[in-house]
């Protein structure tokens, strides 16, 4: 069953969890097992908190059983590029200068995913401070392409692309200034979207070029990217570039 889960869309997994044929805890456990099995070679992850993720998955299962599901993303394992702040988690930007820094707050994009019930599964590697296009410039270890370790995964969101392409999480967030979502997504056989300027809040994202940086989804299908974008998009008082109107329902 685990192998089959890695290839299903968010909508399919949501339906399985609604029907009781799958739990969020089972879904996450399958990804934990796969991560431990292959990430030693891929190096997509900089860190993960297995206990916290399993606790979040358990809470998701409780919500579904009580009829309080938060949406299609509830219980879906999502990885975060290590440039996005989550309170209590390390925020290294793949730099030894920030190796022990722990974020005191949560960025808006991450909070919107939490509000949608997504389960955060690990912090993902990148070129140091998002300056690069191969993830060879991470100060904390080089990520390789999950399809061929002799090749790069692209960058700077190479860890996010490798994690999605290598089936270590269902979806991930990356950031894109000049191609840092789109290029690694193309290298790792997944979908990457750089949203229009202002569509997704950048509050809580360590800036590279703040007038160009955008947070966006990295997924296995266009439909899954749209689901994440709907959760992420919208006005944020903490980011004056975001429009006050929300994303229309599709």
C-alpha positions in Angstrom: 0.0 0.0 0.0 2.8 2.4 0.8 4.2 2.4 -2.7 0.8 3.2 -4.1 0.4 6.2 -1.8 3.4 8.0 -3.2 1.8 8.4 -6.6 -1.7 9.5 -5.6 -2.9 13.1 -5.9 -4.0 15.2 -2.9 -7.7 14.7 -3.9 -7.3 11.0 -4.1 -5.6 10.8 -0.7 -8.2 13.1 0.8 -11.0 10.8 -0.5 -9.2 7.8 1.0 -8.9 9.5 4.4 -12.6 10.6 4.2 -13.6 7.0 3.6 -11.5 5.6 6.4 -9.3 3.5 4.1 -6.3 5.6 5.1 -5.3 7.7 8.1 -3.1 10.7 8.1 -0.8 8.9 10.5 -0.5 6.0 8.1 0.2 8.4 5.2 2.9 10.3 7.2 4.5 7.1 8.5 4.9 5.8 4.9 6.8 9.0 4.1 8.8 8.9 7.2 9.9 5.3 6.4 10.8 6.3 2.8 12.7 9.4 4.0 14.8 7.4 6.4 15.4 4.8 3.7 16.7 7.0 0.9 17.4 10.6 2.1 20.8 9.6 3.4 21.7 9.5 -0.3 19.5 12.3 -1.6 20.0 14.9 1.2 16.7 16.7 0.5 16.1 17.3 4.3 18.1 19.5 6.6 16.0 18.5 9.6 12.7 16.9 10.6 10.7 16.4 13.8 9.2 12.9 13.6 7.3 13.1 16.9 5.8 16.6 16.2 4.7 15.5 12.7 3.1 12.3 13.9 1.2 14.3 16.6 -0.1 16.7 13.9 -1.2 13.8 11.8 -3.0 12.3 14.8 -4.8 15.6 15.3 -5.8 15.6 11.7 -7.3 12.1 12.1 -9.3 13.3 15.1 -10.7 16.2 13.1 -11.9 13.9 10.3 -13.5 11.5 12.8 -15.4 14.3 14.4 -16.5 15.9 11.1 -14.3 18.9 11.6 -11.9 18.5 8.6 -10.2 21.7 7.6 -10.1 20.9 3.9 -8.4 18.8 1.3 -5.0 19.5 2.7 -5.9 18.2 6.1 -3.3 15.5 7.0 -1.2 15.9 3.8 2.6 15.8 4.5 4.1 19.0 3.2 7.8 20.0 3.3 9.2 23.5 3.7 12.2 25.1 2.1 14.4 26.1 5.0 13.9 29.8 4.2 10.3 29.9 5.6 9.8 30.6 9.3 7.9 28.3 11.6 7.9 29.1 15.3 10.0 26.7 17.3 11.7 25.2 14.2 15.2 25.8 12.9 15.6 28.4 10.2 19.1 27.9 8.8 18.8 29.0 5.1 21.3 26.2 4.6 24.0 28.4 6.2 26.3 27.5 9.1 25.9 31.1 10.3 22.3 30.2 11.2 22.8 26.5 12.0 21.4 26.9 15.5 18.9 29.7 14.9 15.3 28.8 15.9 12.5 31.0 14.5 10.4 32.9 17.1 7.4 33.3 14.8 5.6 31.6 11.9 5.4 33.2 8.5 2.1 33.7 6.8 2.4 31.1 4.1 3.4 28.5 6.6 0.5 29.5 8.9 -2.0 29.3 6.1 -0.9 25.7 5.5 -1.2 24.9 9.2 -4.7 26.5 9.2 -5.6 24.1 6.3 -4.5 21.1 8.4 -1.3 20.3 6.4 1.3 18.3 8.3 4.8 19.8 8.1 7.2 17.0 7.3 10.7 18.5 7.5 12.8 21.4 6.5 14.3 21.1 3.0 17.7 21.9 1.7 18.6 24.8 -0.6 21.4 26.8 -2.0 22.8 28.9 0.9 20.5 32.0 1.4 18.8 30.9 -1.9 21.8 32.1 -4.0 22.4 29.3 -6.5 20.7 27.1 -9.0 22.0 23.6 -8.2 21.8 23.1 -4.4 25.5 22.4 -4.5 26.0 25.7 -2.6 24.3 24.5 0.6 26.7 24.8 3.5 24.9 21.9 5.2 25.3 19.2 2.5 24.7 18.9 -1.2 21.3 17.6 -2.5 21.4 15.2 -5.5 18.7 14.5 -8.0 16.5 11.6 -6.8 16.4 10.2 -10.3 20.1 10.2 -10.8 22.6 11.0 -8.0 25.2 12.0 -10.6 23.0 15.0 -11.5 21.9 18.1 -9.6 18.3 18.7 -8.6 18.4 22.3 -9.6 18.0 25.2 -7.2 17.8 27.1 -5.1 14.7 25.1 -4.0 16.5 21.9 -4.8 15.6 20.1 -1.6 11.9 20.8 -2.1 12.0 19.5 -5.7 14.0 16.4 -4.7 11.6 15.7 -1.8 8.6 15.9 -4.0 10.2 14.1 -7.0 11.7 11.5 -4.8 8.3 10.8 -3.0 9.5 12.0 0.4 6.5 14.3 0.8 3.3 14.9 -1.1 4.1 18.5 -1.7 6.5 21.2 -0.7 6.9 25.0 -0.6 9.7 26.7 -2.4 10.7 30.3 -3.1 11.4 31.7 -6.5 13.3 34.9 -7.3 14.7 34.1 -10.8 13.7 30.5 -11.4 14.3 28.9 -8.0 11.0 27.0 -8.0 10.5 26.4 -11.7 14.0 25.2 -12.7 14.4 22.5 -9.9 10.8 21.4 -10.5 11.7 20.7 -14.1 14.9 18.9 -13.1 13.0 16.6 -10.7 9.9 15.8 -12.7 7.4 17.8 -10.6 5.2 20.9 -11.0 6.5 24.2 -9.7 4.6 27.5 -9.7 5.9 31.0 -9.1 2.7 32.9 -8.2 2.1 36.4 -9.5 3.6 39.2 -7.5 1.7 39.8 -4.3 -0.5 36.8 -4.6 1.2 35.0 -1.7 2.5 36.8 1.4 6.3 36.9 1.9 6.1 37.7 5.6 8.3 35.2 7.4 10.5 34.4 4.4 14.2 35.3 4.6 14.6 37.7 1.8 17.0 37.3 -1.2 15.5 40.1 -3.3 12.3 41.1 -1.6 10.8 42.8 -4.7 11.1 39.6 -6.7 10.9 36.7 -4.1 7.7 34.7 -4.2 6.5 31.6 -2.2 5.0 28.9 -4.3 3.9 25.2 -4.4 6.0 22.3 -5.7 3.7 19.3 -6.3 3.2 16.2 -8.4 0.4 17.6 -10.5 -1.1 20.8 -11.7 -4.3 20.1 -9.7 -2.3 19.7 -6.5 -0.4 23.0 -7.2 -3.8 24.7 -7.6 -5.0 23.3 -4.2 -1.9 24.6 -2.4 -2.1 28.0 -4.1 -5.7 28.4 -3.0 -4.6 27.8 0.6 -1.6 30.2 0.3 -3.1 33.1 -1.6 -4.7 36.2 -0.2 -4.2 39.5 1.5 -1.9 39.8 4.5 -1.6 42.9 6.7 2.0 42.0 7.3 2.8 42.2 3.5 1.6 45.4 1.8 2.2 44.0 -1.6 -0.7 41.5 -1.3 -4.0 42.5 -2.8 -7.1 42.8 -0.5 -9.2 40.6 -2.8 -8.8 36.8 -2.3 -8.3 34.1 -4.9 -11.6 33.2 -6.5 -12.9 29.7 -5.9 -12.1 27.5 -8.9 
